[in-house]
Amino acid sequence: MNYEQVQKLNPADFKRYCGVHQETFKEMVKIVKAEKVLNRQLAKERIIIENIHRSLNIFRILSSRYRNRRRRFGLRFNLIAGRNENLITSPSTQLSELHGSSILANI
């Protein structure tokens, strides 16, 4: 059954077919449209954070359990985070260059 046929149904048949009254269905559609706009805004913010998280996890030190001294972990993590931030803020470089970094190759 297509959209036009559903709109032409009498209220009893509409409720039987869709499970709710037509007025309730129209209110539900308005709520879903508002949630869709909010969900897109959240997705835009989330994708930025997920990309940064991915770029940090390229390094093995952050993607698995760290088994060395904690003091060194903080030092190395700050070094990786600073390098990552430098790549994000500079417009001439891309995050894909982060993996081939010669500075952090020995970490």
N, C-alpha and C positions, 0 to 999 in steps of 0.2 A: 504494500500500500504506500503510495507516494504522499508528499506533503499536502497537495491540494485535496486529495481524497480524505485525509485525516481532518483537515479543517472543515470539511462539509459534513462530518458526522454529527448526529444529534448528541446531546450531553451524556446520555446513558451509554451509547456505543463508544464515545470517546473515552469515558472512564473505564469501560470494559477493555478497550484496546490499549490504552496508555497506563492505566492504574491510578490516575488522579483526575480531578475535575479540570475543565479547561481553564478556569480562573487560576487555580493553583499551578497549573502547568505554565501559564504565562508569567506568573511571579517567579517560578523556578528558573525560567529562561533568563529573566532580568538578573537574577542573582548569579547565574553561571557566567553571564557576560561580564559582570563586574569582577568576579573572581578570575576570569581569564586575563583581564588587564593587569590585575595585581600579580598573578602568577608569572606573566611575561616580565614584569619589572624585577621580580625576585630572581628569575632565571638569568637576566642580564648581569645582576650582581654576582650570582653564584658562579657563573662561568669564568669570570675573572679570577675569583679565588681558587677555583679548581685548576685553572691553568697554572697559577703560581705554585700550587701544591704539587702539581705534576712536575714542574721544572725543578722543584726542590728534591723530589723523589728520584730524579735521574741519578743522583749520587747515591751510591750504595750505603754510605754512612747513615743516611736518613731513611732509607727504604726498608732497612732490616734492624735487628737488635744490635745495639752498640755494646761491645764487650770490653772496651778499654777504659781508661781512667775518665772520670766525669769531667775533670778540669779540661782535659784535651777535647772532650766532646763540645763543651761550650765554646772553646776557641775555634774549633773547626766549623761548628754550626754558624757562628758569627761570620766567619770568613765566607762560607757558602752563601749565607743570606745577603751579605754585603755585595758579593759578586752578582748575585741574582738581581738585587735591587738596582745595581748599576746598569745591568743589561735591560731592565724594564724601563728605566727612566731615560736612557739614551736612545734617541730616535733612529740612529744610524745602524744599530745592531738589532738582531732578532734573538728571541729566546732559544732558537735552535742552535745557536752558537755556544750556549751554555754547556752542552755536553762535551764539546771538543776543547774545553778550556785547558791550557797548558799549566796554568797556575795551580789548579786543584787536582792535577793528574795523580799526584802521589798520596792523596788523602785516602 
